[in-house]
Amino acid sequence: MELRINACKYKQDPVRTPALALQQVNSVDDSWGRRTTALCVSTGLSGDKLISKETCRHNGRRFKLEEEVSKHIYTEGAITGVARLKDCEYVRTGGEPLEIGLGDDIRRKMRLALLADGEYLREAKSVNDLLKTFYDVLEVHRTVYLKRQDLHCDMSMFNVLMCPRWAKVEARPVFKNKPPLIQDVLGESFRHFEDRTAQCMVLDVDNSAILRVGAMDEDKDLAYRTGKPMYIARSACVGKPQNNALSLTGVQMPTLTEEAERLYVKAYGQPRYDRFTDKIPYTFHGGNPPDERPDPVPSFVHRACHDAESIFWTMLDALLLASLRIRSHMRPC
């Protein structure tokens, strides 16, 4: 087997080049779409893991290039929980980029190498592992959104891995403004920012929107409806904000146990906890719902809450699958 990244050849040659061994096929997309294929490979004696992602990219795609988004996210250093792009190139045949399709529907095949690997959510061995993973998914998503002004717009079962194995990158700059993650919260001891690794790894930023300075309503990139059908937010699915009574009034935040509240406040401070606490009867998630339904309904804009809803659907699916899988192993023979 051979992988070529920017004319650098990785093959079974232990003397001159690192060995590249196929570990597993992570996912294969529909044949009529981007035909994305993700492979997990191991490089040489170091044992570092790569995810080799191959996808057919439309010449007239409306989203920013994945390599551009990845570079933007990593501008101020590595952010734990987000896959780091090592390199990328167009797949070529006979010296020319490999293309599929005709006319205005031509797609070029692109190969990207990501310096990371992890476990598939469907293969979770315990419910607790999944819950820890999704805690970190929310913290990582919040950090990228608030600190790097990037909104993923495509959170799903296929774009999150758990228990990642991070490749070694010597002398790499590290993003210093990292939040406490689940290991820090439960351990009540904050690791140094260079050692603060997440329980999750977020992939596929090819549908992301790098937010402009100004009102989100004016950002054209956020007007597009994106997401996997099974995990897409309801508003993104129908192309307009939810206008039913429950969506307007909301549901009050659940009450944390005394121990959970203590750990949360110790990790993030009382102001952040209070911001989302309903102290008076008519607030929900710390906010005041509108007195009446908007008329007309405003245009759809993809917001962070839509990604959060997609994360919820992903978590629900993963928990149900894990519960069934764990129960099946617990049945007596």
Buried (B, 14 or more C-beta within 10 A) or exposed (E): EEBEBEEEEBEEEEEEBBBBEEEEEBBEBEEEEBBBBBBBBBBBEEEBBBBBBBBBBBEEEEBBBBBBBBEBBBEBBBBBBBBBBBBBBEBBEEEEBBBEEEEEEBBBBBBBBBBBBBBBBEEBBEEEBBBBBBBBBBBBBBBBBEBBBBBBBBBBBBBBBBBBBBBEEEEEEBBEEBBBBBBBBEEEEBBEBBEBBBBBBBBBBBBBBBBEEEEBEEBEBBBBBBBBEEBBBBBBEEEBBBBEEEBBEBEEEEEBEEEEEEBBBBBBEEEEBEEEBBEEEEBBBEEEEEEEEEEEEEEBBBBBEBBBBBBBBBBEBBBEBBEEBEEEEEEEE
